[in-house]
């Protein structure tokens, strides 16, 4: 219990310390983009998760036994890898092509987009992680899909201030209370602490965490979810597949606006 609180507290406090520094850095380097209101604000604030994850990893490596360190390192490598792919999309991304389907179509034409690179790299990263944590071929297949689709799920939510973070926190709390590996629980609590520290900036549209942030949040949920039992993972996978099929045809934002409870939750804090 003490380690759980320590991870949450460390993630929150360290994030509060580095947020102002990253805000200044992004402004000074003119790493800004227009938000949905047309205001120029810093983009790529999801970079704050990188030092927080690293500090949390050091904290856990010191405290945990060697048998659990492989999960800590795996989590760090996975989140940093997807963070890199997201940062590439933030800095070089072309918005002429949208949606997972659109990027995959471009790849079939042998035309590379940053979104296409992110999809392929994310898929390979998800497969690598799944091979390490899974017990058999079926598990590898299921976990690969869950990790990849969870990563894109948070990215789909990141269209309005605070929406992706709310989705992450809601899902993250459910996972923390679920029967997952204790090491993954510690790691996820660190990310939750960081997200709680940053969410006021996102809600008030003072900055955008960008794909670097949403990718880190998404893959962290996917990795943690891979430790759930088979039936729960199948339910999660079914939900993620249906959601992605839905968003290929319909606007998630328009759907949220039409459903009163979702609209109310979406607007809390703005």
C-alpha positions in Angstrom: 0.0 0.0 0.0 2.9 2.4 0.8 4.5 1.8 -2.6 1.1 2.4 -4.3 0.8 5.8 -2.6 4.4 6.6 -3.2 4.0 6.0 -7.0 0.9 8.2 -7.2 2.4 10.9 -5.0 5.7 10.9 -6.9 4.0 11.1 -10.3 1.8 14.0 -9.1 4.5 16.1 -7.4 7.2 15.6 -10.0 4.7 16.5 -12.8 3.8 19.7 -11.0 7.5 20.6 -10.9 8.2 20.0 -14.6 5.0 21.3 -16.2 6.0 25.0 -16.0 9.5 24.2 -17.4 8.0 22.4 -20.4 5.5 25.1 -20.9 8.3 27.7 -21.2 10.4 25.4 -23.4 7.6 24.8 -25.9 6.8 28.6 -26.1 10.4 29.5 -26.5 10.9 26.9 -29.3 7.6 28.0 -30.9 6.2 24.5 -30.7 2.6 25.8 -30.8 -0.5 24.9 -32.7 -4.0 26.3 -33.1 -6.5 24.5 -30.9 -10.2 24.0 -31.7 -10.9 27.6 -30.7 -8.2 28.9 -33.0 -5.9 29.9 -30.2 -2.1 29.2 -30.5 -1.0 27.2 -27.5 1.9 24.8 -26.7 1.6 21.3 -28.3 3.5 18.3 -27.1 3.0 18.8 -23.4 2.7 15.0 -23.1 6.5 15.2 -23.0 6.1 15.7 -19.2 5.2 12.0 -18.9 8.7 11.0 -20.0 10.7 12.3 -17.0 7.9 11.2 -14.6 7.9 7.7 -16.0 11.7 7.6 -15.7 11.7 8.8 -12.1 9.0 6.3 -11.2 11.0 3.5 -12.9 14.0 4.3 -10.8 11.9 4.4 -7.7 10.5 0.9 -8.4 13.8 -0.6 -9.5 15.2 0.3 -6.1 12.3 -1.1 -4.2 11.2 -4.2 -6.1 12.9 -7.6 -6.4 14.7 -8.5 -9.6 11.9 -10.8 -10.8 9.6 -7.8 -11.3 12.1 -5.4 -12.9 11.5 -6.9 -16.3 7.9 -5.6 -16.2 9.1 -2.2 -15.1 11.6 -1.9 -17.9 9.0 -3.3 -20.4 6.5 -0.6 -19.4 9.1 2.1 -19.7 10.3 1.0 -23.1 6.8 0.6 -24.4 5.6 4.0 -23.3 8.7 5.8 -24.4 8.6 4.1 -27.8 5.0 5.2 -28.5 5.8 8.6 -27.0 8.5 9.0 -29.7 6.1 8.0 -32.5 3.6 10.4 -31.2 6.1 13.3 -31.0 7.1 12.6 -34.6 3.4 13.0 -35.5 3.1 16.2 -33.5 6.1 17.8 -35.1 5.9 16.5 -38.7 2.3 15.2 -39.0 0.3 15.9 -42.2 -3.4 16.3 -41.4 -4.5 15.7 -45.0 -4.9 12.1 -44.2 -7.0 11.2 -41.2 -8.2 8.0 -39.4 -6.4 4.7 -39.1 -8.0 3.4 -42.3 -6.8 6.4 -44.2 -3.2 6.0 -43.1 -3.2 2.2 -43.9 -4.6 3.0 -47.4 -1.6 5.3 -47.9 0.8 2.5 -46.8 -0.7 0.1 -49.3 0.2 2.7 -52.0 3.8 2.7 -50.6 3.3 6.3 -49.4 4.4 6.9 -45.8 2.6 9.3 -43.5 3.6 10.0 -39.8 0.3 8.4 -38.9 1.1 5.3 -41.0 4.5 5.1 -39.3 2.9 5.4 -35.9 0.4 2.6 -36.8 3.1 0.2 -38.0 5.6 1.0 -35.3 2.9 0.9 -32.7 1.8 -2.5 -34.0 5.3 -3.9 -33.9 5.9 -2.5 -30.4 2.6 -4.0 -29.2 3.6 -7.4 -30.7 7.0 -7.3 -29.0 5.5 -6.5 -25.7 2.8 -9.2 -26.1 5.4 -11.9 -26.9 7.2 -11.1 -23.6 4.1 -11.0 -21.4 1.9 -13.7 -23.0 1.8 -17.4 -22.3 0.7 -18.7 -25.7 0.1 -17.7 -29.4 -3.6 -16.8 -28.7 -2.6 -14.6 -25.8 0.0 -12.9 -28.1 -2.7 -12.2 -30.7 -5.2 -10.8 -28.2 -2.7 -8.7 -26.2 -1.2 -7.2 -29.4 -4.6 -6.1 -30.5 -5.5 -4.7 -27.1 -2.3 -2.7 -26.7 -2.5 -1.3 -30.3 -6.2 -0.4 -30.1 -6.0 1.1 -26.6 -3.2 3.3 -27.9 -5.3 4.6 -30.7 -8.4 4.8 -28.5 -7.0 7.5 -26.3 -5.8 9.3 -29.5 -9.4 9.2 -30.8 -10.5 11.0 -27.6 -8.0 13.7 -27.8 -10.1 16.2 -29.8 -11.4 18.5 -27.0 -9.7 19.8 -23.9 -9.5 17.2 -21.1 -11.4 14.5 -23.0 -8.5 12.1 -23.5 -7.3 12.6 -19.9 -10.8 11.9 -18.5 -11.0 8.8 -20.6 -7.6 7.7 -19.4 -8.3 8.4 -15.7 -11.7 6.7 -15.8 -10.2 3.6 -17.4 -7.0 3.8 -15.3 -8.9 3.8 -12.0 -11.0 0.8 -13.1 -7.8 -1.1 -14.0 -6.1 -0.2 -10.7 -9.0 -1.7 -8.8 -8.9 -4.8 -11.0 -6.9 -8.0 -10.6 -3.8 -6.9 -12.5 -0.1 -7.6 -11.9 0.9 -5.5 -8.8 4.0 -4.1 -10.6 1.7 -2.8 -13.4 -0.5 -1.3 -10.7 2.4 0.7 -9.3 3.4 1.9 -12.8 -0.1 2.9 -13.7 -0.6 4.8 -10.5 2.5 6.9 -11.4 1.0 7.8 -14.7 -2.3 8.6 -13.1 -0.6 10.9 -10.6 1.1 12.7 -13.5 -2.3 13.0 -15.4 -4.0 14.5 -12.4 -1.3 17.1 -12.1 -1.6 18.0 -15.8 -5.3 17.9 -16.4 -6.1 21.4 -15.3 -3.9 22.8 -18.0 -5.6 20.6 -20.7 -9.1 21.4 -19.5 -8.6 25.1 -19.6 -7.0 24.8 -23.1 -3.7 26.3 -21.9 -1.8 23.6 -23.7 -2.2 20.4 -25.7 -0.5 17.2 -24.7 -0.5 16.0 -28.4 0.0 12.5 -29.7 3.1 12.1 -27.6 0.8 12.3 -24.5 -2.2 10.4 -25.8 0.1 7.6 -27.1 1.8 7.2 -23.8 -1.5 7.1 -21.9 -3.0 4.7 -24.4 -0.2 2.2 -24.5 0.1 2.2 -20.7 -3.6 1.1 -20.4 -3.0 -1.6 -23.0 0.1 -3.0 -21.4 -1.6 -3.1 -18.0 -4.8 -4.7 -19.5 -2.6 -7.5 -20.9 -2.3 -8.9 -17.3 -6.1 -9.3 -16.9 -7.7 -12.7 -17.1 -8.8 -14.1 -20.5 -12.6 -13.4 -20.3 -12.1 -9.8 -19.3 -9.5 -9.2 -22.0 -11.9 -10.6 -24.6 -14.6 -8.2 -23.4 -12.2 -5.3 -23.6 -11.0 -6.3 -27.1 -14.6 -6.6 -28.3 -15.4 -3.1 -27.0 -12.3 -1.6 -28.6 -13.0 -3.3 -32.0 -16.6 -2.1 -32.0 -15.5 1.5 -31.0 -13.0 1.7 -33.8 -15.4 0.4 -36.4 -17.9 3.0 -35.2 -15.5 5.9 -35.4 -14.6 5.0 -39.0 -18.2 5.9 -40.0 -19.3 8.4 -37.3 -17.9 11.3 -35.5 -17.1 10.6 -31.8 -17.5 14.3 -31.0 -20.9 14.5 -32.6 -22.0 11.3 -30.7 -20.8 12.7 -27.4 -22.8 16.0 -28.1 -26.0 13.9 -28.7 -25.8 11.8 -25.6 -26.6 14.0 -22.5 -24.6 12.1 -19.9 -21.5 11.9 -22.2 -21.9 15.6 -23.0 -22.1 16.5 -19.3 -19.0 14.4 -18.5 -17.1 15.9 -21.5 -17.8 19.5 -20.4 -16.9 19.1 -16.7 -14.0 21.3 -15.7 -13.9 23.5 -18.8 
